[in-house]
């Protein structure tokens, strides 16, 4: 009962915060309007007595502004179609109120036999582009962190940087943990990296062997074996939080089993669950999945390349789990073969 009450109280606090932010925006807008009225009344260049002409001028300039903004949106869509696999759902982001406003202003001008664009429009357009250029060069146009970028940062700081490097104390690091596993199991892990599987569907099963092809004895298959030693750390108010990495063996029709440490990208599985239950999350459920996944992978690769603690310890592997002909065990074997061409000789050694 207390939990439900706390949840309602938290929701109420969030609602109040949202209302306060909305009120702040309204008050700033009112100040904006008052400033515009003051400038208008103080301007000797405007003929306020001709209300009809004033209305036509305002309608024309609204068309100017919305045309310039619309041109930017159109260019963005064209760029996305060429380079980022634009999806039609992105059109939903266009405000219906803006469309109605544009149509209304155009109707006013047409009904009064007025031109949409007078001779000053090209100059206004050029001036707008000149003013916007410094903002683009300074990188101020992207003020909101993208969803995929944020997930990659959280995954690195909240997980990878905990389980990979040594903490300088009891935990000797990911490599030492693998070496302890090798000694205990009498095997060799030929590529001592944490393989992070990125699935096309974003789905992450509880066990990677669920990706095996049933009734296909001719194909390699994954099988979970004992995990590496658990790592315990007190983080975020939780004492002795447990972290573990799971080892797998790839059994082949011919050849010795190949051991590796692998798991799926849990943040992307979380995104999968968000999309699956998008009625709970509003606009968040309408994200461009391919763009988010691309941002996540690109950002994570860049972070790992710059990280002295995790560099060369994590390997991202893309797997098309929607293709019935694709087999994860084969994909992982191919990557191991690329990273360590002599892996067959290494795994033939028993400790």
C-alpha atoms as one frame of an Amber mdcrd trajectory, in Angstrom:
protein
   0.000   0.000   0.000   2.839   2.343   0.864   4.514   1.534  -2.421   1.373
   2.520  -4.346   1.050   5.736  -2.348   4.688   6.606  -3.010   4.207   5.950
  -6.719   1.177   8.261  -6.822   3.055  10.922  -4.879   5.980  10.685  -7.297
   3.608  10.928 -10.291   1.976  13.992  -8.710   5.360  15.646  -8.194   6.256
  14.974 -11.847   2.924  16.433 -12.990   3.472  19.569 -10.869   6.982  19.959
 -12.271   5.660  19.647 -15.827   2.936  22.230 -15.122   5.476  24.648 -13.636
   7.747  24.287 -16.670   4.763  24.917 -18.942   3.823  28.029 -16.971   7.402
  29.302 -17.268   7.220  28.932 -21.044   3.863  30.718 -21.168   5.161  33.631
 -19.106   8.240  33.974 -21.311   5.973  33.909 -24.368   3.786  36.669 -22.859
   6.904  38.804 -22.317   7.811  38.112 -25.940   4.350  39.297 -27.064   4.508
  42.458 -24.958   7.916  43.277 -26.390   6.587  42.799 -29.924   3.611  45.083
 -29.161   5.958  47.728 -27.780   8.188  47.584 -30.848   5.124  47.752 -33.107
   3.621  50.769 -31.359   6.954  52.567 -31.321   7.701  51.950 -34.962   7.107
  54.874 -37.303   7.475  52.635 -40.344   4.153  50.865 -39.713   0.778  52.286
 -40.661  -1.398  50.974 -37.877  -4.489  52.777 -39.126  -4.788  50.373 -42.076
  -5.813  47.282 -40.099  -6.567  45.268 -43.242  -3.104  45.789 -44.716  -1.539
  45.075 -41.325  -3.354  41.733 -41.215  -2.134  40.853 -44.721   1.457  41.744
 -43.830   1.355  39.613 -40.688  -0.099  36.669 -42.660   2.598  37.042 -45.320
   5.415  37.056 -42.763   3.951  34.027 -41.016   4.096  32.279 -44.393   7.722
  33.437 -44.704   8.728  32.008 -41.329   6.883  28.711 -41.759   8.292  28.296
 -45.277  11.841  28.739 -43.982  11.216  26.306 -41.123   9.505  23.871 -43.482
  12.442  24.050 -45.897  14.754  22.973 -43.092  12.461  20.065 -42.175  12.247
  19.026 -45.840  16.035  19.095 -46.236  16.406  17.040 -43.056  13.948  14.442
 -44.368  15.755  14.247 -47.716  19.076  13.764 -45.924  17.596  11.041 -43.721
  16.163   9.234 -46.749  19.582   9.262 -48.408  21.788   8.415 -45.422  19.744
   7.401 -42.357  16.890   5.218 -43.656  14.147   7.761 -43.035  10.827   6.276
 -41.958   7.398   7.814 -42.722   6.556   7.781 -38.993   8.848  10.795 -38.579
   6.221  12.906 -40.341   4.094  12.604 -37.193   6.471  15.037 -35.506   5.040
  17.896 -37.612   2.601  19.925 -35.527  -0.928  19.939 -36.942  -1.413  23.443
 -35.498   1.471  24.757 -37.594   0.004  23.172 -40.728  -3.382  24.745 -39.991
  -1.743  28.123 -39.373   0.125  27.924 -42.678  -3.008  26.974 -44.636  -5.012
  29.745 -42.952  -2.438  32.431 -43.792  -2.186  31.225 -47.382  -5.994  31.320
 -47.643  -6.038  34.916 -46.342  -3.491  36.005 -48.941  -5.212  34.160 -51.788
  -8.637  35.573 -50.906  -7.166  39.076 -51.038  -5.289  38.518 -54.316  -1.922
  38.880 -52.560   1.402  37.310 -53.490   2.684  34.687 -51.069   6.243  35.929
 -51.362   7.164  39.546 -51.963  10.553  40.820 -53.093  11.879  40.868 -49.517
  11.467  37.102 -48.954  14.786  35.986 -50.571  16.652  38.541 -48.452  14.965
  37.313 -45.273  15.785  33.708 -46.209  19.453  34.575 -46.835  19.640  36.534
 -43.578  18.196  33.563 -41.677  20.800  31.192 -43.161  23.611  33.612 -42.265
  22.415  33.872 -38.663  22.040  30.079 -38.358  25.521  29.293 -39.692  27.466
  30.168 -36.483  25.076  27.999 -34.451  25.777  25.016 -36.718  29.539  25.556
 -36.540  29.420  25.895 -32.741  27.418  22.672 -32.453  24.523  24.341 -30.655
  21.771  22.996 -32.900  21.782  19.583 -31.197  20.926  20.581 -27.644  19.238
  17.299 -26.660  21.230  14.118 -26.100  19.956  11.376 -28.395  18.362   8.325
 -26.833  20.910   5.871 -28.269  23.858   8.026 -27.189  22.534   8.170 -23.644
  22.023   4.402 -23.527  25.604   3.799 -24.677  27.002   6.112 -22.001  24.866
   4.456 -19.318  25.920   0.981 -20.480  29.579   1.931 -20.297  29.508   3.771
 -16.966  26.910   1.539 -15.328  28.272  -1.839 -16.416  31.331  -2.201 -18.648
  33.641   0.018 -16.626  32.654  -2.036 -13.563  33.195  -5.578 -14.921  36.190
  -4.987 -17.223  39.031  -3.124 -15.427  40.670  -4.040 -12.158  39.436  -2.105
  -9.142  42.934  -2.094  -7.654  41.774  -4.352  -4.844  40.055  -7.706  -4.636
  38.896  -7.763  -8.274  41.820  -8.206 -10.643  39.873  -7.374 -13.790  38.137
  -9.153 -16.653  41.277 -10.807 -18.065  42.292 -12.213 -14.694  38.734 -13.467
 -14.245  38.955 -15.335 -17.566  42.317 -16.833 -16.614  40.811 -18.123 -13.362
  37.982 -19.661 -15.401  40.479 -21.324 -17.757  42.371 -22.867 -14.845  39.177
 -24.091 -13.190  37.617 -25.562 -16.361  40.794 -26.801 -18.048  40.109 -24.881
 -21.272  41.553 -21.995 -23.237  39.486 -18.957 -24.176  41.216 -17.968 -27.440
  39.832 -14.413 -27.568  39.776 -12.795 -24.161  37.098 -10.237 -24.887  33.520
  -9.699 -23.820  31.415 -10.335 -26.931  28.351  -8.061 -26.941  25.733  -9.411
 -29.354  23.607  -6.747 -31.082  20.496  -8.385 -32.521  18.539  -6.854 -35.373
  15.233  -7.298 -33.533  16.816  -5.909 -30.309  15.492  -9.009 -28.501  17.792
 -10.625 -25.953  16.903 -14.160 -24.797  17.735 -15.274 -21.248  20.172 -17.784
 -22.751  22.080 -17.349 -26.022  21.665 -21.042 -26.843  18.035 -20.216 -27.621
  19.444 -18.798 -30.871  20.587 -22.289 -31.903  18.889 -23.834 -34.915  16.823
 -26.817 -33.728  17.283 -30.130 -35.510  20.385 -28.892 -37.336  23.205 -31.165
 -36.224  25.291 -29.942 -39.143  25.581 -26.460 -37.636  27.678 -25.229 -34.701
  25.659 -24.561 -31.551  26.081 -22.561 -28.365  25.845 -24.048 -24.913  26.073
 -22.150 -21.644  28.646 -23.344 -19.133  29.716 -22.066 -15.727  30.021 -18.325
 -15.269  33.130 -16.383 -14.420  33.674 -15.563 -10.767  31.078 -13.145  -9.431
  32.068  -9.541  -8.833  30.511  -7.735  -5.888  30.486  -3.964  -5.573  28.504
  -1.528  -3.467  26.954   0.910  -5.935  24.026   3.308  -5.793  23.155   2.531
  -2.216  23.056  -1.233  -2.830  25.578  -3.138  -0.741  27.487  -5.971  -2.422
  25.666  -5.777  -5.739  26.563  -8.867  -7.787  27.832  -8.790 -11.384  28.680
 -11.820 -13.474  29.679 -12.738 -17.015  28.541 -15.985 -18.608  30.850 -18.294
 -20.515  29.647 -20.264 -23.524  31.069 -23.082 -25.576  30.495 -23.430 -29.293
  30.179 -27.086 -30.201  31.040 -27.865 -33.803  30.262 -30.898 -35.981  34.031
 -31.214 -36.471  36.662 -29.811 -34.141  37.050 -29.043 -30.478  34.580 -26.799
 -28.630  35.458 -23.098 -28.578  34.994 -21.150 -25.345  34.090 -17.475 -25.189
  32.438 -14.902 -22.940  29.294 -13.471 -24.521  26.044 -11.707 -23.746  23.509
  -9.428 -25.398  23.315  -5.649 -25.139  20.795  -5.267 -22.328  20.019  -1.567
 -23.025  18.780  -2.516 -26.490  16.669  -5.283 -24.992  15.186  -2.627 -22.696
  14.363  -0.580 -25.806  12.754  -3.715 -27.267  10.502  -3.947 -24.197   9.676
  -0.222 -24.421   8.528  -0.635 -28.025   6.622  -3.778 -27.120   4.726  -1.816
 -24.430   4.743   1.569 -26.147   1.263   2.439 -24.886   2.919   2.975 -21.484
   5.636   5.312 -22.698   3.972   7.816 -25.030   6.328   9.391 -27.558   9.253
   7.250 -26.393   7.611   4.227 -27.987   7.685   5.929 -31.412  11.465   6.276
 -31.665  13.310   5.381 -34.852  14.714   2.012 -33.783  17.383   1.803 -36.486
  18.644   5.292 -35.692  18.750   4.599 -31.939  20.584   1.310 -32.501  23.061
   3.030 -34.837  23.686   5.816 -32.300  24.136   3.267 -29.510  26.685   1.159
 -31.407  28.597   4.114 -32.847  28.807   5.912 -29.506  29.806   2.770 -27.615
  32.555   1.988 -30.148  33.908   5.528 -29.823  33.844   5.364 -26.028  35.640
   2.010 -25.984  38.262   3.252 -28.441  39.053   6.183 -26.116  38.862   4.184
 -22.881  42.219   3.035 -21.513  40.335   0.738 -19.105  38.156  -1.117 -21.621
  39.951  -0.708 -24.951  40.437  -4.062 -26.770  38.389  -5.858 -24.114  34.911
  -5.583 -25.690  33.789  -6.744 -29.132  30.437  -5.737 -30.640  28.917  -8.428
 -32.870  25.888  -7.784 -35.069  23.508 -10.716 -35.533  20.448 -10.728 -37.795
  18.137 -12.864 -35.674  15.304 -12.242 -38.156  17.111 -14.226 -40.878  16.201
 -17.938 -40.576  19.431 -18.862 -42.365  21.696 -16.946 -39.986  23.253 -18.831
 -37.065  24.734 -16.958 -34.097  27.317 -19.671 -33.358  28.665 -19.315 -36.920
  28.735 -15.519 -36.622  30.722 -15.715 -33.382  33.112 -18.313 -34.815  33.788
 -16.075 -37.809  34.593 -13.159 -35.508  36.893 -15.320 -33.353  38.646 -16.474
 -36.516  39.180 -12.837 -37.570  40.519 -11.796 -34.173  42.671 -14.894 -33.564
  43.534 -16.861 -36.746  45.458 -19.444 -34.676  42.596 -20.201 -32.312  42.530
 -23.912 -33.309  46.062 -24.369 -31.965  45.258 -22.442 -28.782  42.182 -24.461
 -27.853  43.992 -27.750 -28.351  45.960 -26.966 -25.181  44.444 -28.268 -21.911
  45.382 -26.824 -18.533
